[in-house]
Amino acid sequence: GDLFQRFVLSLSYFQMNGTNWDLNNLWLSDDSECIWLGLQCNSRFQVNSFAVDTNNVKGSFPTEMVRLNGLNTLSITRNHMTGTIPPELFSIRNLENLFLYANQMRGSIPSEVANAKKLKILSAGNNLFAGTLVSEIGQVSTLEQLDIGFNEFWLRLPTEMGQLTNMKYLVIEDNRFSGPMPSEFGRMSNLETFLLSQNLMKGPLPIDLTNLSNLHEWRFAHTGLGGDFPTEFGQAMTNLHRLEMGGNNFRGTIMTEFGYMTQLSWLALNGNDLTGTIPTEIGHLVNMTRLSLQDTLIEGTIPSEIGLMTKLENLNIDKNNLTGRAPEEICALRALELNLFVTDCEARGSVGIVCPIPDCCTFCRRGESSNSSP
């Protein structure tokens, strides 16, 4: 093997508590470093993959790793790494995949991330990172996947992120981002998964986001976003399979344009100030498995067209102002896949649904809607 490469790997091994790893087969042995546990080499015998996931790895990040010029993939996930990300790490010219998910690392992403000219995946979720997200992240034009979820990043999302037009998978959920949703995010036209639930944002959804027509999964529950939900999203996002927007500040009626999103299998509108009735067009969503409409201000009756959702498993429409009887068409779904159907119980002179238990509803909630009209 290469003596300098073995030296760098040995330093890294000791700094990351290698003697106490769960598995450290062949490390520091006379065998080629290319067959040490977790390492792979290219045709020039340069280490191009360093992967020691779930292996009781501890300590701070060894800066010596920047000397591994052939490194393409670095993966140290589900371990006990501490300290910060060395800025020098992003000077590794061939680095494409960096996985640091589920550790105890701190600090933020250094501005030197802009030096990573080939980086495609940066996975740093489930750590203790905090502070602002550097605007230089927008210069990593090769990025396809970015996961910084479940950290403590705060303040506004950099508008420069809109430059990441190759992005397909973006996870920024469970942080403390605030301010409005940048309209520049609408430039990420290749985005397929966008998770930003559990943040501290405000304001409406920019109409520019209708450009994200390739989205399959979009979760922005409990973000603080609100206002009228733009009806243009209905015809623009027909590839959506999962849409979660519960626990926000959206108002107005449930748009009939949801009927265009026929690929939807999961729709959560719960916990918003939605009014009016449930549109019959919702019956067009024949791939639906989970539909959550609870804890809103909707009224009227339950449309029988929901009975067209033959794949439906969960239907939650309690804590509303609905009245009448559960349609026979929905009750018939209990013989198919529907195993959870929750409404408000019928109450004399008040709101509620007549729904036999357990033949139709699985149970009903008693008492007035928690979000009842004045």
C-alpha positions as CSV (number, residue, x, y, z in Angstrom):
1,G,0.0,0.0,0.0
2,D,0.9,3.7,-0.1
3,L,2.9,4.6,3.1
4,F,1.6,8.2,3.3
5,Q,-2.0,7.0,2.8
6,R,-1.6,4.4,5.5
7,F,-0.1,7.0,7.8
8,V,-3.1,9.3,7.2
9,L,-5.5,6.5,7.8
10,S,-3.7,5.4,11.0
11,L,-3.9,9.0,12.4
12,S,-7.6,9.1,11.6
13,Y,-8.1,5.7,13.2
14,F,-6.7,6.8,16.5
15,Q,-8.4,10.1,16.6
16,M,-11.7,8.4,16.1
17,N,-11.2,5.9,18.9
18,G,-10.5,3.0,16.4
19,T,-9.4,0.6,19.1
20,N,-12.9,0.7,20.6
21,W,-14.9,0.4,17.3
22,D,-17.4,-2.4,17.2
23,L,-15.6,-3.7,14.2
24,N,-12.1,-2.8,13.0
25,N,-11.1,-5.9,11.0
26,L,-7.6,-5.6,9.4
27,W,-7.0,-2.0,10.5
28,L,-3.3,-1.3,11.0
29,S,-2.4,-4.8,9.8
30,D,0.2,-5.5,7.1
31,D,-2.6,-6.2,4.6
32,S,-3.4,-3.6,2.0
33,E,-5.4,-0.7,3.4
34,C,-7.7,-1.2,0.5
35,I,-9.2,-4.2,2.4
36,W,-9.3,-2.7,5.8
37,L,-12.9,-2.7,7.1
38,G,-15.0,0.1,5.6
39,L,-12.4,1.1,3.0
40,Q,-12.4,0.8,-0.8
41,C,-9.8,1.9,-3.3
42,N,-9.9,2.9,-7.0
43,S,-7.8,1.4,-9.7
44,R,-4.8,3.5,-8.6
45,F,-5.1,2.0,-5.1
46,Q,-6.2,5.4,-3.7
47,V,-8.9,5.1,-0.9
48,N,-12.1,6.4,-2.6
49,S,-14.6,5.3,0.0
50,F,-14.4,5.5,3.8
51,A,-17.5,4.1,5.4
52,V,-17.7,3.2,9.1
53,D,-21.4,3.6,9.9
54,T,-22.9,2.5,13.1
55,N,-19.6,1.4,14.6
56,N,-19.1,3.2,17.9
57,V,-16.9,5.9,16.3
58,K,-16.1,8.7,18.7
59,G,-14.0,11.9,18.7
60,S,-13.6,14.9,16.5
61,F,-13.2,15.0,12.8
62,P,-9.6,14.1,11.7
63,T,-8.4,17.0,9.5
64,E,-5.8,14.6,8.2
65,M,-8.5,13.1,6.0
66,V,-8.2,16.0,3.6
67,R,-4.9,14.3,2.4
68,L,-6.9,11.4,0.9
69,N,-7.0,12.9,-2.5
70,G,-8.9,10.1,-4.1
71,L,-11.8,10.2,-1.6
72,N,-15.1,10.2,-3.3
73,T,-17.4,9.0,-0.4
74,L,-17.1,9.7,3.3
75,S,-19.7,8.1,5.5
76,I,-19.6,8.2,9.3
77,T,-23.3,8.0,10.2
78,R,-25.1,6.8,13.4
79,N,-22.0,7.2,15.6
80,H,-20.8,9.6,18.3
81,M,-18.7,12.1,16.4
82,T,-18.3,15.5,18.1
83,G,-16.7,18.8,17.2
84,T,-17.2,20.7,13.9
85,I,-16.9,20.0,10.2
86,P,-13.3,21.0,9.2
87,P,-13.4,23.7,6.5
88,E,-10.6,21.9,4.8
89,L,-12.8,18.9,4.1
90,F,-14.4,20.6,1.2
91,S,-11.1,21.0,-0.6
92,I,-11.0,17.3,-1.3
93,R,-11.3,17.7,-5.1
94,N,-13.1,14.4,-5.8
95,L,-15.5,14.4,-2.8
96,E,-19.1,13.7,-4.0
97,N,-20.8,12.1,-1.1
98,L,-20.6,13.3,2.5
99,F,-22.7,11.4,5.1
100,L,-22.5,12.7,8.7
101,Y,-26.1,11.8,9.7
102,A,-26.9,11.1,13.4
103,N,-23.9,12.2,15.4
104,Q,-23.3,14.8,18.0
105,M,-21.5,17.4,15.8
106,R,-21.8,21.1,16.5
107,G,-21.1,24.4,14.8
108,S,-22.5,25.1,11.4
109,I,-21.7,24.3,7.8
110,P,-18.5,26.2,7.0
111,S,-18.6,28.8,4.2
112,E,-15.8,26.8,2.5
113,V,-18.5,24.4,1.4
114,A,-18.4,26.6,-1.8
115,N,-15.1,24.9,-2.6
116,A,-16.8,21.5,-3.1
117,K,-17.0,21.4,-6.8
118,K,-18.3,17.9,-7.2
119,L,-20.4,17.4,-4.1
120,K,-23.7,15.7,-4.8
121,I,-24.9,14.6,-1.4
122,L,-24.5,16.3,2.0
123,S,-26.3,14.5,4.7
124,A,-25.8,16.2,8.1
125,G,-29.2,15.7,9.8
126,N,-29.8,14.6,13.4
127,N,-26.8,16.4,14.9
128,L,-26.3,19.5,17.1
129,F,-25.6,21.9,14.3
130,A,-26.8,25.5,15.0
131,G,-26.6,29.0,13.7
132,T,-27.4,30.4,10.3
133,L,-27.1,28.4,7.2
134,V,-24.4,30.0,5.1
135,S,-25.4,31.6,1.8
136,E,-22.4,29.8,0.2
137,I,-24.4,26.6,0.2
138,G,-26.0,28.1,-3.0
139,Q,-22.7,27.9,-4.8
140,V,-22.5,24.1,-4.7
141,S,-24.3,23.8,-8.0
142,T,-23.7,20.0,-8.2
143,L,-25.8,19.3,-5.0
144,E,-28.6,16.8,-5.6
145,Q,-29.4,15.9,-1.9
146,L,-29.1,18.1,1.1
147,D,-30.3,16.9,4.6
148,I,-29.8,19.2,7.5
149,G,-33.0,18.2,9.3
150,F,-33.3,17.8,13.1
151,N,-30.7,20.4,14.0
152,E,-30.9,23.9,15.5
153,F,-30.3,26.1,12.4
154,W,-32.1,29.4,12.8
155,L,-33.0,32.7,11.1
156,R,-33.9,32.9,7.4
157,L,-33.3,30.4,4.7
158,P,-30.7,31.7,2.2
159,T,-32.3,32.9,-1.0
160,E,-29.1,31.6,-2.8
161,M,-30.4,28.1,-2.3
162,G,-32.6,28.8,-5.3
163,Q,-29.4,28.4,-7.4
164,L,-29.3,24.6,-6.6
165,T,-31.2,23.6,-9.7
166,N,-29.9,20.0,-9.6
167,M,-31.5,19.5,-6.2
168,K,-33.8,16.5,-5.9
169,Y,-34.0,15.8,-2.2
170,L,-34.1,18.6,0.3
171,V,-34.7,18.1,4.1
172,I,-34.6,21.1,6.4
173,E,-37.4,20.0,8.8
174,D,-37.2,20.3,12.6
175,N,-35.0,23.4,12.8
176,R,-35.7,27.0,13.8
177,F,-35.8,28.7,10.5
178,S,-37.9,31.8,10.5
179,G,-39.1,34.5,8.1
180,P,-40.9,33.9,4.8
181,M,-40.4,31.1,2.4
182,P,-38.0,32.4,-0.3
183,S,-39.6,32.6,-3.7
184,E,-36.2,31.6,-5.2
185,F,-36.8,28.0,-4.1
186,G,-39.1,27.8,-7.1
187,R,-36.0,27.5,-9.3
188,M,-35.3,24.0,-8.0
189,S,-37.4,22.5,-10.8
190,N,-35.9,19.0,-10.3
191,L,-36.9,18.8,-6.7
192,E,-38.8,15.5,-5.9
193,T,-38.8,15.5,-2.1
194,F,-39.1,18.7,0.1
195,L,-39.4,18.3,3.8
196,L,-39.5,21.5,5.9
197,S,-42.0,20.7,8.7
198,Q,-41.5,22.0,12.3
199,N,-40.0,25.4,11.8
200,L,-40.8,29.0,12.8
201,M,-41.7,30.6,9.5
202,K,-44.4,33.0,8.5
203,G,-46.2,34.4,5.5
204,P,-47.8,32.8,2.4
205,L,-46.5,30.2,-0.1
206,P,-44.9,32.0,-3.0
207,I,-46.6,31.4,-6.3
208,D,-43.2,30.6,-7.7
209,L,-43.2,27.3,-6.0
210,T,-45.7,26.1,-8.6
211,N,-42.6,25.5,-10.7
212,L,-41.8,22.5,-8.5
213,S,-43.9,20.2,-10.8
214,N,-41.7,17.2,-10.1
215,L,-42.4,17.1,-6.4
216,H,-43.5,13.7,-5.2
217,E,-43.4,14.4,-1.4
218,W,-43.9,17.8,0.2
219,R,-44.2,18.2,3.9
220,F,-44.5,21.6,5.5
221,A,-46.7,20.9,8.6
222,H,-46.2,23.1,11.7
223,T,-44.1,25.7,9.9
224,G,-46.2,28.8,10.6
225,L,-46.9,29.4,6.9
226,G,-50.4,30.4,6.0
227,G,-52.8,32.7,4.2
228,D,-54.9,31.5,1.2
229,F,-53.5,28.3,-0.4
230,P,-52.9,29.3,-4.0
231,T,-55.3,27.4,-6.3
232,E,-52.6,27.3,-9.0
233,F,-50.9,24.5,-7.0
234,G,-53.7,22.1,-7.9
235,Q,-52.9,21.9,-11.7
236,A,-49.2,22.5,-11.3
237,M,-48.3,19.7,-8.9
238,T,-50.0,16.7,-10.3
239,N,-47.1,14.4,-9.5
240,L,-47.5,14.8,-5.7
241,H,-48.0,11.6,-3.8
242,R,-47.8,13.0,-0.3
243,L,-48.8,16.5,0.9
244,E,-48.7,17.4,4.6
245,M,-49.6,21.0,5.5
246,G,-51.3,20.5,8.9
247,G,-50.9,22.8,11.9
248,N,-50.4,26.0,10.0
249,N,-52.3,29.2,9.4
250,F,-54.0,28.5,6.1
251,R,-57.5,29.9,5.7
252,G,-60.2,29.9,3.1
253,T,-62.1,27.0,1.6
254,I,-60.6,23.6,0.6
255,M,-59.8,24.3,-3.1
256,T,-61.6,22.2,-5.7
257,E,-58.3,22.0,-7.6
258,F,-57.1,19.3,-5.2
259,G,-59.1,17.1,-7.5
260,Y,-56.3,17.4,-10.2
261,M,-53.7,15.9,-7.8
262,T,-54.8,12.3,-8.7
263,Q,-51.5,10.8,-7.6
264,L,-52.0,11.8,-4.0
265,S,-52.0,9.0,-1.5
266,W,-51.6,11.1,1.6
267,L,-53.2,14.5,2.2
268,A,-53.1,16.3,5.6
269,L,-55.0,19.6,5.9
270,N,-55.7,19.3,9.6
271,G,-55.2,22.1,12.1
272,N,-55.8,25.1,9.7
273,D,-58.6,27.7,9.7
274,L,-60.3,26.2,6.6
275,T,-63.9,27.1,6.1
276,G,-66.8,26.1,3.8
277,T,-67.5,22.5,2.8
278,I,-65.5,19.5,1.6
279,P,-65.5,19.8,-2.2
280,T,-66.9,16.8,-4.1
281,E,-63.9,16.9,-6.4
282,I,-61.9,15.3,-3.6
283,G,-63.4,12.1,-4.7
284,H,-61.1,12.1,-7.8
285,L,-58.2,11.2,-5.5
286,V,-58.7,7.5,-6.0
287,N,-55.1,6.6,-4.8
288,M,-55.7,8.1,-1.4
289,T,-54.7,6.0,1.6
290,R,-54.7,8.7,4.4
291,L,-56.9,11.8,4.5
292,S,-56.7,14.2,7.5
293,L,-59.2,17.0,7.7
294,Q,-59.7,17.3,11.4
295,D,-59.5,20.4,13.6
296,T,-60.7,22.9,11.1
297,L,-63.8,25.1,10.6
298,I,-65.3,23.2,7.7
299,E,-69.1,22.5,7.8
300,G,-71.8,20.9,5.9
301,T,-72.1,17.2,5.2
302,I,-69.5,14.6,4.3
303,P,-69.5,14.1,0.5
304,S,-70.3,10.6,-0.7
305,E,-67.6,10.9,-3.3
306,I,-65.0,10.1,-0.7
307,G,-66.4,6.5,-1.1
308,L,-64.6,6.4,-4.5
309,M,-61.3,6.2,-2.5
310,T,-61.2,2.4,-2.5
311,K,-57.6,2.3,-1.2
312,L,-58.4,4.6,1.8
313,E,-57.0,3.3,5.1
314,N,-57.3,6.3,7.5
315,L,-60.0,9.0,7.4
316,N,-59.9,11.7,10.2
317,I,-62.6,14.3,10.0
318,D,-63.3,15.1,13.6
319,K,-63.1,18.4,15.5
320,N,-65.1,20.2,12.8
321,N,-68.6,21.6,12.3
322,L,-69.8,18.8,10.0
323,T,-73.4,17.4,10.4
324,G,-75.5,14.8,8.9
325,R,-75.0,11.1,8.3
326,A,-71.9,9.2,7.2
327,P,-72.5,8.3,3.6
328,E,-73.1,4.6,2.8
329,E,-70.4,4.8,0.2
330,I,-67.8,5.5,2.9
331,C,-69.1,2.9,5.3
332,A,-68.7,0.4,2.5
333,L,-64.9,1.1,2.5
334,R,-64.7,-0.6,5.9
335,A,-65.0,-3.9,4.1
336,L,-61.9,-2.9,2.0
337,E,-58.9,-1.1,3.4
338,L,-60.5,1.5,5.7
339,N,-59.4,0.6,9.3
340,L,-59.7,4.1,10.9
341,F,-62.6,6.4,10.4
342,V,-63.0,9.1,13.1
343,T,-65.8,11.8,13.2
344,D,-67.4,13.9,15.9
345,C,-70.2,12.2,17.7
346,E,-73.8,13.3,17.0
347,A,-75.1,15.6,19.7
348,R,-78.6,16.9,20.1
349,G,-78.9,20.4,18.7
350,S,-75.2,20.6,17.9
351,V,-72.7,19.5,15.2
352,G,-71.8,15.9,14.8
353,I,-72.2,12.9,12.4
354,V,-74.5,10.0,12.6
355,C,-72.1,7.1,12.1
356,P,-72.7,3.5,13.4
357,I,-69.8,2.1,15.5
358,P,-68.0,-0.1,14.6
359,D,-69.8,-0.9,11.3
360,C,-68.9,2.4,9.8
361,C,-66.9,4.7,12.2
362,T,-64.2,3.2,14.3
363,F,-65.0,5.8,17.0
364,C,-66.3,9.3,17.4
365,R,-65.2,12.2,19.5
366,R,-67.6,13.7,22.0
367,G,-68.0,17.3,22.8
368,E,-67.9,20.5,20.7
369,S,-65.3,21.1,18.0
370,S,-62.2,22.6,19.5
371,N,-62.2,25.0,16.6
372,S,-65.9,25.8,16.4
373,S,-67.2,28.9,14.7
374,P,-68.1,31.9,16.9
